[in-house]
Amino acid sequence: MTSFQELACAAGDIPTSGSIKSDTGDFLVDEIMPVQPAGEGEHLWMHIRKTSNNTDWVARQLALWAQVKPMDVGYAGLKDRHGVTSQWYSIHLPGKPDPDVAALQIEGVELLQHRRHNRKLKRGTLAGNRFDITVRELKGDISGLQARLQTVQQQGVPNYFGEQRFGHSLSNLAAAERMFNGERVRQHERGLFLSAARSWIFNQVLSQRVRAQNWNTHLPGDVFMLDGRSACFADDNSAEIESRLKSLDIHPTGPLWGRGTSMAQADCLQLENAIAQQFPVFCSGLEKAGMDQERRALRLRVKDLQWRIDNDVLQLSFALPAGSYATMVLREIING
């Protein structure tokens, strides 16, 4: 397996370097939720700001505080431990009063608001995240940085799965291979390793298309996804495809490997199969595990991107849909 750093960068050589996450407050994340708690129900929803804590650790602390099982605490998505992040949690309290929220004391945790709701907060119940990021100690070509920011604003970035999905030194991929070869794993680890294997194949396909400079253009046999949607449609060679790609209305997609017949055809299918054949253990393992063929956009639209450069400090703000990675946006802008 290649290292994560060998995945192709659309920008080529980045002319500017800087220090990312040099201070806890330099990386701020706020969840964008598609629903708001109704005010009544069996679940207590808590909007929490956490500092230098990972999502799952806070969930376990909330379970201890509320005297419930860990499975009774829900959240929409995992957030990076390195920074200040705000996100919602839910606690299932059927027939029980709210715990004493004034007595909540968890290091690095601040309760912003709380309200009852009739449903548990489940993984994936998330519209996206807003990021405010400070990059310090800028060095290099500042005018080139400005140009690169404008390109990202207009064209988006490759929609790679972030490095954290694969574990330290790609340990989740090694564990996935052992699992596919018969090693027993815990149930919660199984999903993690399946996702890592699937994501790695996708990243390799995307990297190849970035090298070929067709990750954001039309390749015969492509499958396209509507921006901000999961709906896909196969290439029909219509005259509108190129203009819709340029306007970021649609994006080419890559495979999330699994059982079934791919929607891709022609050159696109040939490329994807050639990449997949490099990972036979992953492909057969994913199919045997019951994963079905799915698609993911190759391009990520960076919404509401704004920036300010003050001497050697870059301040960025932008929004991303659920399942995408701010680190992959930074990768196309700055050498960190």
Helices and strands as residue ranges (DSSP letters): G 4-6, E 16-20, G 24-26, E 27-32, E 43-51, H 55-66, G 70-72, E 73-75, E 84-92, G 101-103, E 109-117, E 128-140, H 142-155, E 157-158, G 163-166, G 168-170, H 171-180, H 187-211, E 223-226, E 232-234, H 241-246, E 250-256, H 266-276, H 280-288, E 294-297, E 299-300, E 303-310, E 313-321, H 326-331
